[in-house]
């Protein structure tokens, strides 16, 4: 395993134990018995390490999620399952972290989320358009709009965890696709 991978793993474990805010590069260096300079050879800083971790997790999650929804009978059901899973995961993560910490993590993680989940949504949208289940259109544009709706809704849930319009959001997304 490369030093870069080891740094990312140690940081990921540290975040799991103490949270993103309290995880420091000094702690990583101490735990690995390396200098902080060595970390900066491989990463620009804490955000860069976290972004790589989230990107790797998102890619694994995309594969798992794609396999889980592949057997559903319609593309609409697959999109609904993907969005439902994302909302469920977001709520769980919000409950695990403080609202302020979640927001700082979100700022780093949003791009990885968009890339991995957006890619899966785009694949489902393209297939749904080809099957004439969804209206024809630019799949990239459609996916970006759906992703924007989901991400903005997740931010709303972070601000007020009592918000529960998941079913309405899903219904509106499906209507948007048809």
URJO-V69935 format. One record per pair of residues at least 12 apart in sequence whose ideal C-beta (glycine too) atoms are under 10 Angstrom apart, sorted by the first residue. I is the first residue (numbers start at 0). J is the second residue. Records with the same first field share a line. If there is no record, write none. Layout:
I=J ; J
//
This chain:
1=41
2=31 ; 33 ; 37 ; 38 ; 40 ; 41
3=37 ; 38 ; 40 ; 41 ; 42 ; 48 ; 51
4=41 ; 51 ; 55
5=27 ; 31 ; 33 ; 41
6=24 ; 27 ; 28 ; 30 ; 31 ; 33 ; 37 ; 38 ; 40 ; 41 ; 42 ; 48 ; 51
7=27 ; 41 ; 42 ; 47 ; 48 ; 49 ; 51 ; 52 ; 55
8=27 ; 31 ; 52 ; 55
9=22 ; 26 ; 27 ; 28 ; 29 ; 30 ; 31 ; 33 ; 38 ; 48
10=22 ; 23 ; 24 ; 26 ; 27 ; 30 ; 31 ; 38 ; 42 ; 45 ; 48 ; 49 ; 51 ; 52
11=48 ; 49 ; 51 ; 52 ; 53 ; 55 ; 56
12=27 ; 30
13=26 ; 27 ; 30 ; 48
14=45 ; 48 ; 49 ; 52 ; 96 ; 104
18=95 ; 96 ; 97 ; 100 ; 101 ; 103 ; 104
19=45 ; 46 ; 49 ; 96 ; 97 ; 100 ; 101 ; 103 ; 104 ; 107 ; 108
20=45 ; 96 ; 97 ; 99 ; 100 ; 103 ; 104
21=100
22=45 ; 48 ; 49
23=35 ; 45
24=38 ; 39 ; 42 ; 44 ; 45 ; 48
25=38
27=42 ; 45 ; 48
45=107
46=103 ; 104 ; 106 ; 107
47=107
48=107
49=103 ; 104 ; 106 ; 107 ; 108 ; 111
50=106 ; 107 ; 108 ; 109 ; 110 ; 111
51=107 ; 111
52=107 ; 108 ; 111
53=104 ; 105 ; 107 ; 108 ; 109 ; 110 ; 111 ; 112 ; 114 ; 115
54=107 ; 108 ; 110 ; 111 ; 112 ; 114 ; 115
55=111 ; 115
56=108 ; 111 ; 112 ; 115
57=108 ; 110 ; 111 ; 112 ; 113 ; 114 ; 115 ; 116 ; 117 ; 118 ; 119
58=111 ; 114 ; 115 ; 118
59=115
60=84 ; 85 ; 88 ; 111 ; 112 ; 115 ; 116 ; 119
61=81 ; 112 ; 114 ; 115 ; 116 ; 117 ; 118 ; 119 ; 120 ; 122
62=115 ; 119
63=84
64=77 ; 80 ; 81 ; 84 ; 85 ; 88 ; 115 ; 116 ; 119
65=77 ; 81 ; 118 ; 119 ; 122 ; 123
67=80 ; 81 ; 84
68=80 ; 81 ; 83 ; 84 ; 119 ; 123
69=123
71=123
73=127 ; 130 ; 132
74=122 ; 123 ; 124 ; 125 ; 126 ; 127 ; 128 ; 129 ; 130 ; 132 ; 133 ; 176
75=123 ; 127 ; 132 ; 133 ; 169 ; 172 ; 173 ; 176 ; 177
76=123 ; 132 ; 173
77=119 ; 120 ; 122 ; 123 ; 124 ; 126 ; 127 ; 132
78=119 ; 120 ; 123 ; 124 ; 127 ; 132 ; 133 ; 142 ; 145 ; 169 ; 172 ; 173 ; 176
79=169 ; 170 ; 172 ; 173 ; 176
80=123 ; 169
81=116 ; 119 ; 120 ; 123 ; 145 ; 149
82=116 ; 120 ; 145 ; 146 ; 148 ; 149 ; 152 ; 165 ; 168 ; 169 ; 172 ; 173
83=165 ; 166 ; 168 ; 169
84=116
85=112 ; 116 ; 119 ; 120 ; 146 ; 149 ; 150 ; 152 ; 153
86=149 ; 152 ; 153 ; 156 ; 163 ; 164 ; 165 ; 168 ; 169
87=165
88=112 ; 116 ; 153
89=101 ; 105 ; 112 ; 149 ; 150 ; 152 ; 153 ; 154 ; 156 ; 157
90=153 ; 156 ; 157 ; 160 ; 162 ; 163 ; 165
92=104 ; 105 ; 108 ; 153 ; 157
93=105 ; 153 ; 154 ; 156 ; 157 ; 158 ; 160
94=160
96=157
98=157 ; 158 ; 159 ; 160
99=157
101=153 ; 154 ; 156 ; 157
102=154 ; 157 ; 158
105=150 ; 153 ; 154 ; 157
109=146 ; 150 ; 153 ; 154
112=146 ; 149 ; 150 ; 153
113=142 ; 143 ; 146 ; 147 ; 149 ; 150
114=146
116=142 ; 145 ; 146 ; 149 ; 150
117=139 ; 142 ; 143 ; 145 ; 146 ; 147 ; 149 ; 150
118=142
119=142
120=138 ; 141 ; 142 ; 143 ; 145 ; 146 ; 149 ; 172 ; 176
121=138 ; 139 ; 140 ; 141 ; 142 ; 143 ; 145 ; 146
122=138 ; 142
123=138 ; 142 ; 145 ; 176
124=136 ; 137 ; 138 ; 139 ; 140 ; 141 ; 142 ; 145 ; 176
125=138 ; 139 ; 141 ; 142
126=138
127=141 ; 176 ; 177
128=141 ; 176
132=176 ; 177
133=173 ; 175 ; 176 ; 177
134=175 ; 176 ; 177
136=176
141=175 ; 176
144=172 ; 175 ; 176
145=171 ; 172 ; 173 ; 175 ; 176
148=168 ; 171 ; 172 ; 175
149=168 ; 169 ; 172
151=168
152=164 ; 165 ; 167 ; 168 ; 171 ; 172
153=168
155=168
//
